Amino acid sequence: MTQLQQGAQVFDYRYDPSDYRIGINAGIATRDFYLEGEHLEAAHSWEESGYTAMSIQ
């Protein structure tokens, strides 16, 4: 699935060639996931209010 609609809200999902989810767009907010193999290295969010970075160890 690359798109899900819940009422008026539409979620678009992006996947890498290995079928891991690497991004979500929910209208005013976007979240990107950075992977090293199967390991999540970081998640970054962009919203109308600004940018948030979250590093995962």
Backbone as JSON, one array per atom type, in Angstrom:
{
  "sequence": "MTQLQQGAQVFDYRYDPSDYRIGINAGIATRDFYLEGEHLEAAHSWEESGYTAMSIQ",
  "N": [[0.85, -1.17, 0.0], [0.6, 2.19, -0.84], [-0.78, 4.44, -0.32], [-3.14, 5.76, 1.95], [-6.38, 6.54, 2.96], [-8.13, 8.3, 5.37], [-11.03, 9.43, 6.18], [-10.99, 12.81, 5.46], [-8.28, 13.0, 5.48], [-5.24, 12.15, 3.9], [-2.69, 9.78, 3.58], [0.49, 9.35, 2.34], [2.82, 6.89, 1.51], [6.27, 6.02, 1.28], [8.57, 3.66, -0.03], [11.64, 1.77, 0.11], [13.79, -0.05, -2.26], [13.98, -2.56, -1.0], [11.6, -2.85, 0.22], [11.2, -1.55, 2.65], [9.68, 0.85, 4.74], [10.3, 4.2, 4.11], [9.41, 6.75, 4.22], [6.76, 9.06, 5.1], [4.04, 11.01, 4.18], [1.78, 13.28, 5.33], [0.02, 15.33, 4.44], [0.3, 18.24, 5.88], [2.54, 17.48, 7.23], [5.64, 15.71, 7.12], [7.55, 12.75, 7.35], [10.71, 11.31, 7.32], [12.64, 8.35, 7.1], [15.8, 7.04, 7.86], [17.78, 4.44, 6.97], [20.21, 1.93, 7.77], [20.97, -0.74, 6.28], [18.9, -3.02, 7.8], [18.61, -1.54, 10.04], [17.34, 1.2, 11.82], [18.51, 4.39, 11.53], [17.96, 7.16, 11.8], [15.22, 9.48, 12.18], [13.46, 11.98, 10.55], [11.44, 14.86, 10.76], [9.21, 17.06, 9.13], [7.18, 19.77, 9.54], [4.51, 22.2, 9.36], [5.1, 23.89, 11.44], [7.84, 23.68, 11.76], [11.1, 22.01, 11.8], [12.11, 18.79, 12.87], [14.55, 16.7, 14.18], [15.4, 13.35, 14.86], [17.54, 11.24, 16.28], [18.4, 7.83, 16.22], [19.76, 5.32, 18.22]],
  "CA": [[0.0, 0.0, 0.0], [1.37, 3.41, -0.86], [-1.65, 5.54, 0.07], [-4.24, 5.41, 2.83], [-7.26, 7.68, 3.21], [-8.99, 8.2, 6.55], [-11.85, 10.64, 6.11], [-10.39, 13.78, 4.54], [-6.81, 12.9, 5.6], [-4.6, 11.19, 3.0], [-1.33, 9.47, 3.95], [1.28, 8.75, 1.27], [3.96, 6.16, 2.05], [7.35, 5.71, 0.34], [9.32, 2.46, 0.33], [12.9, 1.56, -0.63], [13.72, -1.26, -3.08], [13.85, -3.74, -0.15], [10.24, -2.79, 0.75], [11.16, -0.91, 3.96], [9.08, 2.18, 4.67], [11.3, 5.23, 4.31], [8.82, 8.07, 4.33], [5.33, 9.25, 5.23], [3.57, 12.37, 3.97], [0.41, 13.38, 5.82], [-0.47, 16.68, 4.17], [1.15, 19.31, 6.39], [3.69, 16.89, 7.92], [6.38, 14.67, 6.42], [8.57, 12.09, 8.15], [11.63, 10.47, 6.55], [13.4, 7.39, 7.89], [17.1, 6.73, 7.27], [18.15, 3.09, 7.37], [21.49, 1.31, 7.43], [20.5, -2.12, 6.21], [17.61, -3.12, 8.47], [18.7, -0.76, 11.27], [16.9, 2.58, 11.73], [19.55, 5.31, 12.01], [17.39, 8.45, 12.19], [13.92, 9.87, 11.63], [13.39, 13.43, 10.44], [10.07, 15.32, 10.53], [8.99, 18.43, 8.69], [5.8, 20.19, 9.72], [4.35, 23.63, 9.14], [5.7, 24.62, 12.56], [9.3, 23.61, 11.76], [11.83, 20.78, 11.51], [12.52, 18.03, 14.04], [15.42, 15.55, 13.89], [15.44, 12.38, 15.95], [18.53, 10.2, 16.01], [18.15, 6.55, 16.88], [21.0, 4.61, 18.47]],
  "C": [[0.89, 1.24, 0.0], [0.53, 4.62, -0.48], [-2.81, 5.01, 0.9], [-5.07, 6.66, 3.05], [-8.14, 7.38, 4.4], [-9.79, 9.49, 6.61], [-11.25, 11.58, 5.07], [-8.86, 13.71, 4.53], [-6.27, 11.81, 4.67], [-3.14, 11.03, 3.43], [-0.65, 8.81, 2.76], [2.53, 8.13, 1.89], [4.98, 5.91, 0.94], [8.15, 4.53, 0.88], [10.61, 2.38, -0.48], [12.78, 0.27, -1.44], [13.59, -2.56, -2.28], [12.5, -3.79, 0.56], [10.19, -2.3, 2.2], [10.55, 0.47, 3.8], [10.14, 3.22, 4.99], [10.71, 6.62, 4.39], [7.31, 8.04, 4.42], [5.04, 10.72, 4.99], [2.11, 12.4, 4.38], [-0.11, 14.81, 5.64], [0.49, 17.74, 4.65], [2.41, 18.79, 7.08], [4.3, 15.77, 7.08], [7.38, 14.07, 7.39], [9.37, 11.18, 7.24], [12.41, 9.59, 7.51], [14.68, 7.05, 7.15], [17.59, 5.41, 7.85], [19.58, 2.76, 6.97], [21.22, -0.17, 7.45], [19.1, -2.18, 6.8], [17.54, -2.27, 9.73], [18.28, 0.69, 11.02], [17.97, 3.48, 12.34], [18.96, 6.63, 12.49], [16.01, 8.61, 11.57], [13.87, 11.39, 11.65], [11.96, 13.82, 10.09], [10.07, 16.77, 10.09], [7.51, 18.7, 8.84], [5.72, 21.67, 9.45], [5.04, 24.44, 10.22], [7.22, 24.54, 12.59], [9.81, 22.2, 11.5], [12.23, 20.11, 12.81], [13.39, 16.86, 13.58], [15.45, 14.65, 15.11], [16.42, 11.3, 15.57], [18.22, 8.96, 16.82], [19.49, 5.84, 17.05], [20.75, 3.13, 18.57]]
}
